[in-house]
């Protein structure tokens, strides 16, 4: 293969749950650690995190070292160059925030895939081994392996969840609970029944459409419940360094 197999996409296609995490810290080393820890994917977060294009490329290289799937969360649903640059750098997927309707989802797909599935710009970039390979074959493999994740995180997005999930080329729907809670008028209330019911509404739509879905996973117990409910894209919060260090401090000091 000219394009590395997308481990996360394969797991999900087999009906299994993939486990990964967000990383908004500019650190290829942390990407490597996440890979060595056994996570399936890392979401390099340029929306709420600080990585820029050059750092993102280095973080993608670190992901390749440990076999973890590099997915880049871009900052703007309307800017095709952000998706283009992430994929050209070697990302195996893009995660796009604030998707609120079918036409937006269709546009994301067009930005993410080459002809005949889209109109992603074609060049001899890093993802194509700097143009040293059979470009026709590369296009076919890239179209097959790239993963496109649409984030639903507003009331409007929930209302249009069925049309978003129905878009061919959207591989997975991610429900963003934090922004969705704000949109519902209950910011950061993760256990509020209204938020949980609204999230389940999206998951049910995805199940009916045969579209995989996922969300944040706050604990081992929650992750097990999510997997049992059929969610296949389980995302832990940013690397829990704080909790680990705090636990050690409290344990030592008593």
N, C-alpha and C positions, 0 to 999 in steps of 0.2 A: 504493500500500500504506500502511496505517496503521502497520504494524509493519515495521521495517527487515528486509530479507532477511538471513538468517543465512548469511554468506559461508562460514563453516567447514562448516556443515551441508550447504550446497550442494556444496562441493568434495568432501566425503566421499561424498555421494550419487552423484556422477559417477565414483566410483571412484578419485579422486585422493588424494594425501596432503596433509594440512594441517599446517603447521608453526607452532608457537607456543611460549610460554614462561611459566613461573611468575613471579609478581612478588608478593613478600610485603612489599615496602617501601612505605610510605605516600607515593606520589608519582605524581600525575597526569602530571607531566612525563615520567617514565620510560615511562608507557603510551604517550604520544605518540611518543616516540623509537622504541619497539618497533614502532609502527604505521608510522612513516616508514621504518624499516629493512626493511619488507616482510613482517613476520610476519603470519600469518593470524589468530591469536587470542592473547589474553593471559588467563592464569588468575590472577585477583586472589585471592591466597591469604590467607584469613582463618583457616585452620586453623593453619598454622605461622608465618604472618606477622602483622603488627600492624594492618592496616587494619580500622577499625570501620565501622559502617553509613554514617556521614556521609562518610567518606573514600572508601568504596567507590563511593558515588554520584558523587563528583567524578572518580574514576578511570574510571567508565563513560562519563561525558561526554567525557573525554579520548580514550577509545577511539572514540567516535562521530566525533570530529573527523578522525581519520586512517583510519577505515574498518576498524579491527581488531575482531574479534569479542570482546566482553567476556564472560568466563565466570568465575563466582565459585565458588571452592572453600569450602564452608561448614565449620563446625567440628563439627557433631553430626548424625549420621545419623537421630537420633530426634526432632529438634526441627523441626516444620514451619514455624515462624515464621522461621527462618533462611533457608530456601528462599524463602518468601513475600517477605521484605523485599528479598532480592537481586534477584528477578525484578521486583518492583514498582519498584525503582530503575532498571530498564532493562537488567539483565543479559540477554544472549541465551542464556545457558545456566548450569546449575549442575553442579558436580562434587562428588560426595558420597563422603567417605572411609569405609573400613571396612564396605563392603557384604558381607555374609556369607551371604545366602540369598535365595531367590526372594521370600518375603513382604516382606522389607525393600526389595527392588528395586521391588516393586509399590507399596509405601507411598510411595517417593520419587516415582514417576510421579504418584500421586494428588495429592501436595503440589505438583507442578510444573505441572499442567495444569488448565484449567477444565472444567466439565461440557460434554459427556458423557464426556470422557477422564479427568477427575479432579475434585478438589474444592478447587482453589486458591481462596483468598478473592478476591472481585471487588470492586474499588473504583476510583474515578477518580483513579488515582495517576500518577506520572510516566510509567511505561511506557505508560499509556493516554492520554497527553497531557492529564493532569489531568481526564479525563472530558469533554473537549470534542469527542470523536469518536463515531461510531456504535459503541456498546459491543458490540452483537451481532456486528458485523463484526470488531471488535477481538479478541473472544474467539476467533473462528475463526482469525484470522491468528496470534495469540499461540500457540495450540495447535500450529499448523503450524511456526512458526519456532523455538520454544524447543528447546534441546538439553539432554538429560539424560545425564550421564556417571556411571557407577557405577564406583567404585574397588574392585578386588579386591586385597587386600594382606595376607591372612592365610591360613594353611593351611585354615581352615574355609571361607573364601571360595573358594579353589581347589577344594575338594571339592564346592562347590555352584555352580561356574562355569556349568554347563550350564543350571541353572534360572534363574540370574541373566541369562544371555544370551538366554534364551527369553522374557523378559518384554517384552511389547509396550509401547513407550514409552521403554524404555531405548535410547537412540540409539547408545551407544558404551560399551565396557568399557575402563577404564584399569587397567593392572597397575602397582601401586606397588612398585618393587623394594626400596626401603629398609626399609619396614615388613615386607614379605614376607620379606626376609632375616632380620629379627629373629624373625619367627614360625617360621622354619625353624631357628633356633638358630645362624645364621651372620651376625650383624649386620654390615652394611656391606661384605660380601664380594661386590661386584658381579659379579666374574668367576667366582665359585664355580660349578662345573658343576651342583650341586644347585639353585641359584637359577635358572640359565639353563634347565634342564630343566623346572622347575616353571612358570616364566613361559611357556615354549613350550607347556606343557600347556593353559594358559588360552587362548593365541592359537589353538591348534588347535581347541578347543571353539568359540571365536567364529567361526572360519572355517566350521566345520561348520554353525553356526546362521545364517550369513549376517549376523553382527553385526560391525561395524567395531571395531577395537581399537587400542590404542596404549600407549606407556610413555615413560619418560625417554630422552632422546637425549644422549649425552655427547660426541659428536664428529661431524664431517662423515661420516667413514667409517662409523660406527655407524648414522647416520641413513640413509645410502644402503642399507646392508644391511637395515635395518628396512623401508624403503619397498619394496625388492625382495621382501621376504618377505610383503608385503601389509598391513603396519601402516599406518594412515591418520591417526594422531593422534600426531605426533612432538613431544615437549615438551622443549625445552632447559631446563637448570637456570636458577636465577635469574640475571638479567642478569649476564654474566661480566665485571663491571667489574674485579674483582681480577686475573683472568688477563691482561686487556688492559693494565692499568697495570703489572703485574709484568713483562710482556714488554717494555714500553717501557723500564722502569728497567734491566732486565738488558741490553737492547740498547745503551742509552746508556753505561752504566758498563762494559760489556764483562766 
